[in-house]
Amino acid sequence: MLPFRSRADIKVKEKIASVIIKVNSDRLRQKDELKFTPDEARFGLLFDATSSTPASGGKFTNTSWDF
């Protein structure tokens, strides 16, 4: 048996925002996935992050989606 030693430094940055995402008014929480039927998605899926709030002193200047 050989002695083994390991160390990892973890840096935690300050919180910059609370991101709240809704898809067709269903809020994503701790869910891994949201499911929609073809009938629900036929007219499109609306992704909405307008309920998100930046940390104090910050502001959102742009929201974009890349799928």
PEFEN-V268204 format. One record per residue. RES is the residue in three letters. PHI is phi in whole degrees, -180 to 180 (NA if undefined). Layout:
# PEFEN-V268204
{{RES/PHI} {RES/PHI}}
This chain:
# PEFEN-V268204
{{MET/NA} {LEU/-102} {PRO/-69} {PHE/-132} {ARG/-140} {SER/-141} {ARG/-144} {ALA/-135} {ASP/-92} {ILE/-116} {LYS/-103} {VAL/-108} {LYS/-86} {GLU/-69} {LYS/-68} {ILE/-108} {ALA/-170} {SER/-106} {VAL/-96} {ILE/-121} {ILE/-116} {LYS/-121} {VAL/-123} {ASN/49} {SER/72} {ASP/-89} {ARG/-81} {LEU/-80} {ARG/-115} {GLN/-93} {LYS/-79} {ASP/-80} {GLU/-157} {LEU/-115} {LYS/-119} {PHE/-131} {THR/-77} {PRO/-57} {ASP/-64} {GLU/-68} {ALA/-86} {ARG/-55} {PHE/-93} {GLY/104} {LEU/-111} {LEU/-100} {PHE/-95} {ASP/-134} {ALA/-120} {THR/-70} {SER/-85} {SER/-68} {THR/-130} {PRO/-76} {ALA/-66} {SER/-57} {GLY/86} {GLY/-106} {LYS/-154} {PHE/-86} {THR/-111} {ASN/-162} {THR/-130} {SER/-142} {TRP/-120} {ASP/-132} {PHE/-109}}
